[in-house]
Amino acid sequence: MSASNSQAPDAMPTIAVVNSSEDTVDMLRTLLEREGWEVVTAHVDDIKRGRTDIVQLMESRDPRVVIWDISPPYEQNWAFLRLLRTSRVMDERTFIITTTNKPALERFVGPTDAIEIFTKPYDVDLLIESIGRLLKAA
């Protein structure tokens, strides 16, 4: 059974929030927990510097959807995420990509590399709707 389908049917889905902004992480955690989802968070810088083992985090918490922020420099941070996604445990996840500059990011993102791309500031209702749709499809 794949990691993305290992949660019991009645278990609250877990959503991962990976961002470089503490305020954004806190805001998204509050918002998603209000919707009834369990939330696990990580900071991009902590992952890059080895302070957070993202593979271990994904294996232990098994989020079904990952909201990952790509910030400047876009090409470098997109390459970093693509490298991480070569890991089996990351490749099995559904991603929502967030960014402050969608046109800049879209120059690097292929049509099949991301499910959704959201620009900040977030349209909260659209984000919640997208997560719900992705959870149903998973």
C-alpha positions in Angstrom: 0.0 0.0 0.0 1.4 3.4 -0.9 2.1 5.9 1.8 -0.5 8.3 0.5 -3.2 5.7 1.0 -2.1 4.3 4.3 -4.4 6.4 6.6 -7.5 4.8 8.0 -10.7 5.9 6.2 -12.0 7.6 9.3 -8.7 9.3 10.2 -8.4 13.0 9.8 -6.3 13.7 6.7 -3.0 15.3 7.4 -1.9 18.3 5.4 1.8 19.5 5.3 2.6 23.1 5.1 6.2 23.9 4.0 7.0 27.6 3.8 9.8 30.1 4.5 7.6 32.5 6.5 6.7 31.7 10.1 3.6 34.0 9.9 2.4 32.1 6.8 3.0 28.7 8.5 1.0 29.8 11.5 -1.8 31.3 9.5 -2.2 28.2 7.3 -2.0 25.9 10.3 -4.8 27.8 12.0 -6.9 27.9 8.8 -6.5 24.2 8.0 -7.0 23.0 11.6 -10.3 24.9 11.6 -11.4 22.8 8.6 -10.7 19.7 10.7 -7.5 18.6 9.1 -4.3 17.6 11.0 -1.4 19.8 10.1 2.3 19.2 10.1 4.7 22.1 9.3 8.2 22.6 8.2 10.4 25.6 7.1 12.2 25.4 3.8 15.4 26.8 5.3 15.4 24.1 8.0 15.0 21.4 5.3 17.8 22.9 3.2 20.2 23.2 6.2 19.4 19.7 7.4 17.7 20.7 10.6 14.5 19.0 9.4 14.5 15.6 7.7 11.7 16.0 5.2 11.7 12.4 4.2 11.4 11.2 7.8 8.6 13.8 8.4 6.7 12.6 5.4 7.1 9.0 6.4 6.1 9.5 10.0 3.2 11.9 9.5 2.0 10.8 6.0 0.4 14.0 4.7 -1.9 13.4 1.8 -1.5 17.0 0.4 1.6 19.2 0.7 1.4 22.9 0.4 4.9 24.0 -0.6 6.0 27.6 -1.0 8.5 28.5 -3.8 10.2 31.8 -3.0 13.0 33.7 -4.8 15.3 32.7 -6.2 12.6 30.7 -8.0 14.8 28.6 -10.3 17.0 27.4 -7.4 14.1 26.7 -5.0 12.1 24.9 -7.7 15.2 22.8 -8.5 15.5 21.9 -4.8 11.8 20.8 -4.6 12.2 18.7 -7.8 15.3 17.0 -6.3 13.4 16.2 -3.1 10.5 14.8 -5.2 12.8 12.2 -6.6 12.5 10.4 -3.2 9.8 7.7 -3.3 8.1 9.1 -0.2 7.9 12.6 -1.7 6.9 11.5 -5.2 3.7 9.9 -3.8 2.4 13.2 -2.5 0.0 15.6 -4.0 1.4 19.1 -4.1 -0.1 22.6 -4.0 2.6 25.1 -4.9 2.4 28.7 -3.5 4.5 31.7 -4.6 4.5 35.4 -4.5 5.2 35.6 -8.3 3.3 33.1 -10.3 4.5 34.3 -13.7 8.2 34.0 -12.6 7.6 30.5 -11.2 5.6 29.3 -14.3 8.7 29.8 -16.4 10.2 26.8 -14.5 7.2 24.6 -13.8 6.2 22.1 -16.4 2.5 21.3 -17.0 2.7 18.0 -15.0 5.0 19.2 -12.2 2.4 20.8 -9.9 -1.3 20.2 -9.4 -2.2 23.8 -8.3 -0.2 27.0 -8.1 -1.5 29.8 -5.8 -0.3 33.3 -5.6 0.0 35.2 -2.4 -2.1 36.7 -0.9 -4.0 33.5 -0.7 -7.6 33.2 -1.8 -8.4 31.2 1.3 -11.7 29.8 0.1 -10.1 28.6 -3.2 -7.2 27.0 -1.3 -9.6 25.1 1.0 -11.7 24.0 -2.0 -8.6 22.8 -3.8 -7.4 20.8 -0.8 -10.8 19.2 -0.4 -10.9 18.3 -4.1 -7.3 16.8 -4.0 -8.1 14.8 -0.8 -11.2 13.3 -2.5 -9.1 12.4 -5.6 -6.3 10.8 -3.6 
